[in-house]
Amino acid sequence: MTVLTLAALGVLAGLLWSWLSPRAPYQVTAQGPVLADPTTQALIAADGWFAVITGGLGLVCGAVAWFVGRQDRLSMLVGLCAGAVLGAFLTLWVGSTFTLGVVTVEAAAAPGTKVVPGALKLTAEGVLVSWPLLAVGLFTLLEGMHGYRESPLRRPYAGEQPDEAG
């Protein structure tokens, strides 16, 4: 159930990423599409929006999974990790397949050439791990804090007072 929920969130996140991220302008030439403005920040912005969207979802999913999955923590953690990985890949696929909110920058092209928005893609593929890393990391942090509070190791003398005659 966790994996399917996170997969559905991945589809929604992909649509949001497609809508928010700017597209780099490309010129259509005889050799094919060429980046119209080599100094564009649109490629970096797309990676940043992906990291913000999936990282935010990772934090929310990690916290919700910890609060909901009190009976069986291990299976919840495995489902959270698998679902977050699947959700991140679905976000990438949906965001790069469906085009929402595209703005073409005509000023970047030379006069007389056609400018088209480029496909949305990741240039820094490491941001794919932001969702699973933050989800599992927050889940583990919450579990560690809760486990420490309940641990008998926190009370090493098992309710007895240590000798104060040291």
C-alpha positions as a printed NumPy array, in Angstrom:
array([[  0.   ,   0.   ,   0.   ],
       [  2.852,   2.379,   0.829],
       [  4.537,   1.764,  -2.517],
       [  1.326,   2.426,  -4.465],
       [  0.621,   5.615,  -2.517],
       [  4.096,   6.956,  -3.18 ],
       [  3.838,   5.981,  -6.85 ],
       [  0.657,   8.046,  -7.138],
       [  2.442,  10.922,  -5.435],
       [  5.251,  10.515,  -7.976],
       [  2.82 ,  11.076, -10.839],
       [  1.489,  14.238,  -9.195],
       [  5.007,  15.413,  -8.419],
       [  5.991,  14.891, -12.061],
       [  3.13 ,  17.084, -13.229],
       [  4.1  ,  19.745, -10.689],
       [  7.747,  19.565, -11.782],
       [  6.716,  19.929, -15.423],
       [  4.574,  22.946, -14.588],
       [  7.14 ,  24.768, -12.406],
       [ 10.398,  24.086, -14.229],
       [ 11.628,  26.382, -16.977],
       [ 12.61 ,  24.869, -20.324],
       [ 15.879,  25.719, -22.   ],
       [ 15.396,  27.349, -25.419],
       [ 16.742,  25.451, -28.436],
       [ 17.268,  26.677, -31.994],
       [ 16.176,  24.391, -34.775],
       [ 19.032,  24.115, -37.281],
       [ 19.867,  21.829, -40.181],
       [ 22.022,  19.734, -37.819],
       [ 19.164,  19.434, -35.291],
       [ 18.282,  21.335, -32.134],
       [ 21.09 ,  23.393, -30.609],
       [ 20.999,  25.164, -27.268],
       [ 20.018,  28.754, -28.117],
       [ 21.621,  30.311, -25.053],
       [ 24.647,  28.373, -23.746],
       [ 24.63 ,  30.455, -20.545],
       [ 21.032,  29.576, -19.632],
       [ 20.26 ,  28.647, -16.062],
       [ 17.138,  26.725, -17.061],
       [ 18.925,  23.375, -16.962],
       [ 20.105,  23.971, -13.399],
       [ 16.706,  25.325, -12.366],
       [ 15.007,  22.133, -13.558],
       [ 17.326,  20.081, -11.345],
       [ 16.674,  22.412,  -8.432],
       [ 12.9  ,  22.205,  -8.786],
       [ 13.126,  18.418,  -8.962],
       [ 15.195,  18.328,  -5.764],
       [ 12.858,  20.712,  -3.928],
       [  9.687,  18.85 ,  -4.92 ],
       [ 10.959,  15.339,  -4.29 ],
       [ 12.96 ,  16.326,  -1.205],
       [  9.91 ,  17.967,   0.337],
       [  7.859,  14.885,  -0.418],
       [ 10.598,  12.761,   1.132],
       [ 10.394,  14.666,   4.415],
       [  6.6  ,  14.541,   4.502],
       [  6.48 ,  10.843,   3.577],
       [  9.139,   9.922,   6.142],
       [  7.27 ,  11.662,   8.951],
       [  3.86 ,  10.28 ,   7.951],
       [  5.252,   6.753,   7.553],
       [  6.791,   6.875,  11.021],
       [  3.588,   8.068,  12.671],
       [  1.338,   5.657,  10.732],
       [  3.492,   2.532,  10.815],
       [  3.793,   1.95 ,  14.537],
       [  2.957,  -1.768,  14.433],
       [  5.469,  -2.983,  11.858],
       [  8.321,  -0.513,  11.436],
       [ 10.537,  -2.693,   9.256],
       [  7.96 ,  -3.382,   6.558],
       [  6.975,   0.307,   6.595],
       [ 10.613,   1.314,   6.128],
       [ 11.095,  -1.123,   3.234],
       [  7.852,   0.074,   1.597],
       [  8.883,   3.689,   2.148],
       [ 12.253,   3.144,   0.493],
       [ 10.868,   1.186,  -2.465],
       [  7.967,   3.591,  -2.933],
       [ 10.225,   6.639,  -2.777],
       [ 12.567,   5.202,  -5.407],
       [  9.613,   4.369,  -7.645],
       [  8.079,   7.794,  -6.967],
       [ 11.291,   9.59 ,  -7.935],
       [ 11.543,   7.707, -11.227],
       [  7.858,   8.309, -11.958],
       [  8.367,  12.005, -11.238],
       [ 11.206,  12.069, -13.76 ],
       [  9.237,  10.157, -16.391],
       [  5.975,  12.082, -16.025],
       [  7.721,  15.454, -15.814],
       [  9.796,  14.837, -18.913],
       [  6.911,  13.281, -20.883],
       [  4.089,  15.745, -20.234],
       [  4.64 ,  19.411, -20.976],
       [  2.92 ,  21.956, -18.768],
       [  3.679,  25.655, -18.349],
       [  6.255,  26.04 , -21.127],
       [  7.577,  29.516, -21.88 ],
       [  9.636,  30.026, -25.036],
       [ 12.344,  32.682, -24.918],
       [ 12.51 ,  34.117, -28.448],
       [ 15.189,  36.687, -27.577],
       [ 17.83 ,  33.963, -27.19 ],
       [ 17.793,  33.025, -30.872],
       [ 19.487,  34.653, -33.799],
       [ 17.102,  36.554, -36.097],
       [ 15.254,  34.314, -38.527],
       [ 15.695,  31.062, -36.616],
       [ 12.976,  29.111, -34.886],
       [ 13.209,  28.654, -31.13 ],
       [ 11.491,  25.758, -29.367],
       [ 11.454,  24.816, -25.683],
       [ 13.679,  21.872, -24.916],
       [ 12.577,  18.707, -23.229],
       [ 12.661,  18.701, -19.456],
       [ 15.434,  16.457, -18.198],
       [ 17.834,  16.119, -15.31 ],
       [ 21.427,  17.145, -15.821],
       [ 22.407,  16.313, -12.233],
       [ 21.095,  12.773, -11.901],
       [ 22.076,  12.632,  -8.24 ],
       [ 18.906,  14.514,  -7.305],
       [ 16.989,  11.306,  -8.039],
       [ 17.934,  10.076,  -4.563],
       [ 16.577,  13.116,  -2.712],
       [ 13.135,  11.563,  -2.135],
       [ 14.267,   8.139,  -0.849],
       [ 17.247,   9.549,   1.039],
       [ 15.264,  12.164,   2.95 ],
       [ 12.29 ,   9.853,   3.562],
       [ 14.376,   7.011,   4.97 ],
       [ 16.685,   9.428,   6.778],
       [ 13.869,  11.199,   8.616],
       [ 12.149,   7.896,   9.397],
       [ 15.401,   6.553,  10.867],
       [ 16.024,   9.743,  12.837],
       [ 12.536,   9.665,  14.359],
       [ 12.866,   5.97 ,  15.148],
       [ 16.262,   6.528,  16.752],
       [ 14.987,   9.365,  18.922],
       [ 11.928,   7.365,  19.959],
       [ 13.969,   4.23 ,  20.556],
       [ 16.45 ,   6.109,  22.723],
       [ 13.688,   7.577,  24.86 ],
       [ 12.235,   4.101,  25.474],
       [ 15.598,   2.337,  25.841],
       [ 16.663,   0.721,  29.115],
       [ 20.208,   1.842,  28.254],
       [ 19.11 ,   5.349,  29.052],
       [ 18.683,   4.22 ,  32.667],
       [ 21.849,   2.14 ,  33.163],
       [ 21.22 ,   1.438,  36.849],
       [ 17.701,   0.061,  36.274],
       [ 16.073,   2.379,  38.747],
       [ 18.813,   2.107,  41.403],
       [ 20.784,   5.134,  42.43 ],
       [ 24.544,   4.928,  41.927],
       [ 26.868,   5.114,  44.904],
       [ 27.658,   8.714,  45.648],
       [ 30.673,   7.872,  47.808],
       [ 33.056,   8.066,  44.84 ]])
